[in-house]
């Protein structure tokens, strides 16, 4: 048998593969068949995904390098090699993203009367409108921060955009920082002619009025910059006496975590650039220099505010399932919901009905991500108040939803639910519900399994499958799954359920071996 090539020649490294996937997302922004505002949305998705890539994957590589980790990974690569390759590929992807926006999407938006204006492009009425907005809203909110011996460089959370301002008073030079308020929409909609949508970015409004914050000082130069910080949580789960408390402590560290990406405007003076990188503790040569808006995720807001039907995909109306009682419908036979093409309502109805039904004895559920005004959470709290036995595993390690999930966990506990925060060493990514109901002198168990989160908002967008059943084999398996999650039971080889990390890989290998055997027997593979 010939020798296999080295792993790095056989496989695409997962971090590079991720960037290649995101490039395919970006390619949708140039696809002429996509409506124009949807193309803008794909640019925003790409920008948002790249932020997360730096916060998690690039940050992880930096940690390995800082720890002087000197071993090859499963792809045959050292951290330094991967770090260099992903930074090069990410820089290439960012350049491509801005070319697409400035040369292909922005001009087409202008042709369609959707304009992102600069201050020099405003007409007289718009100038007055922007001045009123600055005086009444922006100026009171913005806080300029001096940087000197008595004023350390301010703590800027990840994704913060700010102005660095180089000031002079006589022979004395100073540095100040003005964060762009994150609590305001970055897009200010301007008064415009009928059927037009005109906007200005609030950082451009702020730039035009910087002098108003530094009376008695001369502004020698300024630049807009943006920081992305390491957002990975570092918790020794095996030895943590309180997982919830440990996660909370790690979340508090995020605003001060290492900067893994620094973006600045093209044309930033060398001295200001050097001051900024030194203050932040970032390598100057790794700075990302951009010739446009520093964060294209503002295009999410553009799509939402423009709302031009001809520039968007047609609205999808989810199909409704007709039934009178969700439990009777499940007893009639197993069924699958395909959201968003079918409505998510039966999933919500299962929880809400179980919470109110006097015959329901218990509800068990795993929660990974829920919407802000979650009817699912409301249904679980109502069930607990109605004296149902409610057990919920809330995965508090769901990335970037840790704080929200901790808040949900506390609310559920206050309502009387038994809450589990997860299992040390792994994430519970399964979406499972088990409802135990008393019927005709016996108990019957209802099961819901889903590929998507129990989240009404994302169920209107993401494509997922939900499976409803009262099958006894599934019910026994899922009951045992919850015993494993909530207690000390060891997982079994279940009849209907295959799970990771228990036996999923083994199951796939068995299926592959079966196909090999079929091919050897029938020679028709």
N, C-alpha and C positions, 0 to 999 in steps of 0.2 A: 504494500500500500504506500503511495507517495506521501511524503511528509506534508502536513498541513502548514499553510503560511502562518506567520506570526499573527497574534490576535489583532493588532492594530491594522493589519492588512486585510483581515477577514471582516472586521466589524467597523461600523461608524460609531464613534464615541457618542454616548448619550447626550452630552452637552452640545456637541456639534450637530447631532441629529435634531435636537430641539430647535436650534437656530435655523436649520434647513426647513423644518416644519413652519416656523414663523415666517420664513421667506415666502412660503407658499400662501400663507395668509395675506402677506403684503401684496403678492401678485394679483389678488382679487381687487386691489385698489386701482389697477390699470385695466381690468377686464371691462371692455366697452359695453358688454351686455348687461353689466350690473348698473342699476340706477345710481345717479351721481352722488346723492347723499349716502347711499350704502357704501360707495367707494370711499367716501370720507370716513365712514364708520370703521371700515377695515384698516384705515390708517391709524385711527384711535386705538383699535384693538391691538395692532402691532406695537404701538408705543407703550401701551399698558403692559403687554406681555414682556417686552424688553425690560421694563422696570423690575418686574418680578424676577426675571432671569438674573439680573444683577444682584438683587436683594438676597437671592437664595443660592443659585448655582455659582456665580462668580464669588460671592461671599464665602461659600464653602471651600472653594479652591484657595482663596486667600488665607483662610484659617489653616489649611494643611501646609501651605508654604511658610506661614509664620511659625508653625510648630516644627519646621524643618523635617517634615515627613518625606522620607526618601525611598518609597516603595512604589512599584508599578501597580496600577489598578487592574481590573479584569480585562481591560482593553489593551493592556501592555503599555500604558502611558504613565509618565510621572506628572504630578500636579503642575509643575512649572511648564511642561509641554502643552498641557491642555489649556492652562491659563493664557499662554501666549496665543494659541490658536483661536480660542473663543473671543479674546479681545479683538483680534484681527478680523474675525468673521462678523462680530457684532458691530464694529466700526464700519465695515462695508455695508452691512444691512441698514445702519442708521443713515449713511450717506444716500443710499438708494431710496429710503423712505422720504427724505427731504426733497430729493429730486422729483419724485412722483408728486409730492404735495405742491411744490412751487411751480413745476412745469406742466403738470397734467391735470391735477384736480382743482387747484385754486383758480386758474384761468377759466376753467369750465364752470366753476361755481359763479364766478363773476358774470359770465355770459348768461347764466340762469338767474341773475339778479339776486344772488346770495353773495354778499361782499364782506370780507374782513378788512376793514379800513385801517390805515395808519393815521396818526393825528394830522399829518400834512394834507390828507385827502378830505378832511371834514368840511362840510359847508358851514355857513354862518350859524344856522339853527342847531346843527349838530355840535358845534363848538360850545355854544351856550349850554346845551343839554349836558355835555361832558363836564363843563366847569361846575354846573350845579351838582352833578353826581360826586365830583371830587370834593367840593366844599361840604356837602351834607352827609356823605357816606364814607368815602375813601379816607379823607384826611383824619376824621375822628378815630378811625379803626387802626390806621397804620401807626406803628411804633418804631421810630429810628433808634438804633442802638450804637453807641460809641464803643470803639475797641481800643483800650489802652490799659495801663497798669491797674486801674481800678475797675475796669469794665472788660472782663474776659470775652473772647469771641463767643457770641450767643449760641445756645444749643438749638440747632435747626433739625427738626425731625425729618425722617426720610421723605423724599418727594417735595421738600420745601424749595420754593423759588424765591430768590432775594436779590436785591441790588447791593453790590459792594461799591462804596463811594469813597473816592480819594479826595480829601479836603485839605485846604490850606488857610491858615490865618497868620498873616505876616510870614515869618520864616518857619513857622511850625506846621508840620504835616500830620494829618490824622486819617484814620480809617473808620468808616461807619458802615453799618449793615441795615438795610430796610427790607424785612421779609414782606413778600406779597401776601396779603391776607388769604388764608385758605378757606375762611368761612364765607367768602363772597364768590359768586360765579365769576369765572375768568372772562366770560363773554358778556359785554354790556350791549344790549340791543339798542340801536340808535333810531331816532325818528327818521322815517324814510318815505319815499313816494309809494303810492299804492302798488300792491303786489310785489314789493321789494323787501328784502331782508338784509339789513346792514348792521354790522357789529364792529366793536373795537375791543381789543384785549385790555384788561384793566392794568396790566403791567406797562402798556404803552401810555395809558393815562397817568400812571404814577411817574413814569420817566419824564413826561412833559412838565411835571410839577415838583421835581426833586428839590429845586431851590427853596421852595416854601418850607422845607423841613430843616434847613441849615442857615438860618438868618445870621448874618455877620461872618459867614465863611464862604470861601470861594471853592466851587466844585472844579477840581482839576481834571478828573476823569471818573467814569463809572462803568460798570458792566453788570449785566444780569447773569446770575448763575443759579445752578440747581444741584442739589445733593441727593444721592441715593445711598442709603446706609444698609449695612449688614442686618438682615431681619430674621435670620435663623435663630431658633431657640436652642440653648445649650443646657439641657437638664439631664442630670444623671438619674434617670427614672427608677432604676433598680434600687438605689439607696436613698431616694427621696422619701421622707416620712409623710409628706403631704404634697401630692402631685399638683393640686389646684394652687396651693400657695407658691410652689416652685415655679409654675408657669407664670403666675402673676408677677413674681419678682423678675423673671426674665423679660417679660413684656415692658416693665418699667425701664429696662436698660436700653431699649431700642432707640430712643431719641439721641442717646450718646454713643451708639455703636459706631464702629469704624465706617468711614465713608468708602464706598466701593466704586462709585462713579461720580465724577464732577463734570458738569457741563457748563460752558461759558460761551458768551457771544463772540462771534467773529469780530476781530478788531480790538479786542481788549488790550490795553497797554501792557507792556512787559512787566513794568514795576508793580502794577495792580494785580496782575496774574500771579506774580511771585508772592506778593503779600497774602493773597487768598489761599494759595496752595500750602504755604507755610502755616497759616492760621488753622486750616482744616486738617493738616497732616496728610496731604495727598501728593503723590508723585506728579510733578508738573508734566512730564512727558506722557502720562496716561490720561491727561485731560481731554475730554471730547469737546471740540470747538464746532459750533453750529452757526449757520448763517440765517436761521429763521427762528420761529417761536420755539422756545426750549422744550416744550412738552406738547406734543400733538394730541394728547388725550383730551384737550379742550374741544376737539371735534365731536366728541360724544354730546357736549352741550349744544354745539351748532346743529347737529341733527335733530335734537329734541326741540330746540327753539324755532328752527326754520319751518319744520312741519309742512313741507311742500309735497303733496301727495304724488305729483308727477315725477318726483325725484327719489321716491322711496319704493320699496317692494309693496305690492298690494297687501292690505291687512289680512292676516289669516284668522278666520273664524273657526275656533275649535268645535268639533262635533260633540253634541250632548248625548249622553247615554240615558235612555228612559227607563226608570224603575220607580217603585214606590218605597221599598225598604231595602237598604244596601245588604243586609244579612240574608234576606230572601233571595236577592239577586245572586249572591255568591253561592248559596245552596243550590240554585238552579244549575250551576255548572261553572267551572273555572273560566276566567276571562282575562284578557290582556288589554291594557290601555296603552296607546301609543301617543304620548304627548309630544309636541303641542297640537298635533292633528286632531286628537281627541281631548276633551276637557279633563283637567286634573280634579274636577269636582268630586268624583267618587272617592278619591283618596282622602280628601278633606272630610267628606261625609262619613267615611268609615270611623274616623277619630271622633268627630262631633257627635255622631249617633251613639257610639260606644260610651261616650261620656254621660249621655243623658238616659240611656236605656237601663231600666231597673233590673233587667236580667243579666247585664254584663257584670262579671265578677272582677276581671283584671285586664289591664292593658300593659303590654311590654313593647318597648320601642327603642330603636337606635336612631340618634339624631346627629348628622354631620354638619349640615348648614341649613338654617331656616331663614325665612324672610323677616323683615323688620316688624311688620304687623301680622305675625304668623297666626293664622286660624288653627293650625296644628297645635301650636303651643297653648293657645287659648283652650282648645278642646281637651288637652291633657290636664290643664289646671282645673277645668270644670269637672273632669272625671274624678280627680282627687278630692275635690270639695264635695262631690256626691258619694264619697266613701268607697270608690273603686280602689282596688289595689293597683297603683300605677308605678311602673318601674321604667326609668328612662336612662339609657346610656347616652350622655352628651359628650361628644368627642372634643375635648377642650384643646386638642392639638391640631385642629383643622386650621391649616395655614392662613394667616391674616384674618381669621374669624375667631381667634382665641378669646379676645375680650368680649365679643358679643356672646359667644357660647358660654363663657363663665357667667355672664349676666343672666342668660336663659337658665342655666343650671341653678342659680340662686333663686330665681323666681319660681321655678318648679319645686324646689325644696320648700320654699315658704308656703306654697299651695298644698303641700302634703305629699308630694311625689317622692319616691325613693330614687335618688339620682346617683349614678356611677359616672366617674369622670374619665374613664378609659382604662386601658390595660397597659401597664408599664412595658416599654419596649416595642410597642406596635400601635398602629392606628386602626380603629374600627371604622372602615369605610363602607361597610354593608349598610343597606337601608332596609330595615326589617320591622314589621309590626305583627304582633300576636295579640288577638282579642279572645278572651275566654268568656263564654256566655252559657248561662243555664237555659236549657231547652228541653221541655217534656221529660223532666226527671233525670236528665243527664247533662253533662257539659259538652259543648262543642267548641272547637277552636277554629278561629278564622285567621288566615295568614295573608299578609301583603308583602311582596318582595319587589324592589325597584332598583333600576340602574341609576336613577336620578335622585336628587335630594328631596326631602320633604319641604319644598320651598315653592309656594304658589307663584312667586314672581318669575323665577327661572324656568318653571314648568311651562310658561307661555312662550319661551324662546328655545330652550334646549330640547334636543330630541332624545327621549328616553322611553323605556318600557316599564310598566308596572303590572305585576301579576297578582291576581286575587284568587284564593282557593280556600276550601274547607276540607281538602283531602287529608285523610288521617295520617298518611305517611309524611306529608309535609309538616303537618301539625306536630307530630312527635319529634321530627328532626329539629324544627325551629324551637320547640320547648327546650330541647336538650342544648341547642345553641345558646339560649339565654342562661341556662344553668352554668355553662362554661364561662360566659361573659361575667355573670354576676357573682359566681361562687368559686369553688375550687375543683369543680368537675373537670376531668380530662376529656378532650374531644374524642368522639368515636368515628368510625367509618359509617357515616349516616346513609340512609337509604336513598334519599332524594337530594341531599345537600352536599355539595363539594365546597370545601373552604380552604382558604390560604391563611396561615402558612402550614396548615395541617396536612392536606392531601391533594391540593389542587395540582401541583407540579406532577405528582405521581399519576394522577388521573390523566393529564395531558400526555404523558409518556406512554401510558397504556393505550390511549387512542392512536398515537403515532405508530406504536408497535402493531396494533391491530390492522392499520392500513398497510403496513409493510407486509404483514402476513397475507392479507388479501391480494396484494400485488404478486407475491411469490406464488400464490395458489392459482390465480386467474390470469396473470400476465396482461392485465388490461388497465393498469394504473397510468 
